[in-house]
């Protein structure tokens, strides 16, 4: 019976799946062309030691990423410990005492609030602690970008705007490429020198364009999310206008070193291969998210985005309105994970977050969110954030088990 529910849902989703396949094919061709244009070869998989000087593979990797994301320059390194660290390097590298930063999509997600210093007493190490002026533009009705407010807020005093593409731990909509384009247009109209910085985490390869193609100046993301294809073990990337990327590179390393140092510890091949696999892996995750959206709506839970809406990231919100089903949902995903399936997740404190979190992540790479995983803060409305899926079949298996528990 439950297999029939999934089978019928798949039939109704045929058009959505076809669109996802078209995006996959477009992006796969784009990535392939970047490899061909930069003459990627086996010698680019070799590594150097010590200071990491004269690393040919590292240089070509940066060029491939720059071509894929239509950037003047890119920085791809395993030395970024997380997406938050990668974003922080852009912020600290390009903002200085007295500069002004505005988040234009409401409050950024929890760990970024720590970086900025806008929660509790600002730490000396935060942006605010370094003398950066910070403001944010609330969402309209808690959901939508307030373009009028952005137009009023941006003037010559604003140095940078932060545009968080994905929703993070919130119930707002993730930003489409069209929305990002409109934000950048407004910002540049009011202040051509203002830096449009897009947190691109979870959004890579979900559309046929990336933010740099619609007006953004610089983007950043994590290699254990979309662009790592599920096989990259650590790291992040920054891409955009050369000057801004160089400033971020000097924050990661040191002035005078920038791009030129940092041994990559035999990770070149994995990062190249992960990028090549990324469009297909992202499409599998998107199909799983669309199916989950339809199934959960059908069994009485609110999901967002809806299965028929355009996708701009791999995250699927499922709202349970009480803690117990959220916890049970995460337990089910953990039970059907390839790694640590015998482990029972429980809510606990996590550095950088105000509320307790429950996290299901039986992944090959710790914290990888392109692999099937879910988490959620223990706070109303008790929403689970489902993401990833290296293959669509795995998502189906999990959904079938959930249906077994809900429909007796």
Secondary structure, 3 states (H helix, E strand, C coil): CHHHHHHHHHHHCHHHHHHHHHHHHHHHHHHHHHHHHCCCCHHHHCCCCCCCCCCHHHHHHHHHHHHHCCCCEEEEECCCCCHHHHHHHHHHHHCCCCCEEEECCCCCCHHHHHHHCCCCCCCCCCCHHHCCEEEECCCECCCECCHHHHHHHCCCCCCEEEEECCCCCCCCCCCCHHHHHHHHHHHHHHCCCCEEEEECCCCCCCCCCCHHHHCCCEEEEECCCHHHCCCCCCCEEEEECHHHHHHHHHHHCCCCCHHHCCCCCCCHHHHHHHHHHHHHHHHHHHHHHHHHHHHHHHCCCEEECCCCCCCCCCCEEEECCCHHHHHHHHHHHHHCCCCCCCCCCCCECCCCCCCCEEEECCCCCCCCCCCCEEEEECCCCCEEEEECCCCHHHHHHHHHHHHHHHCC
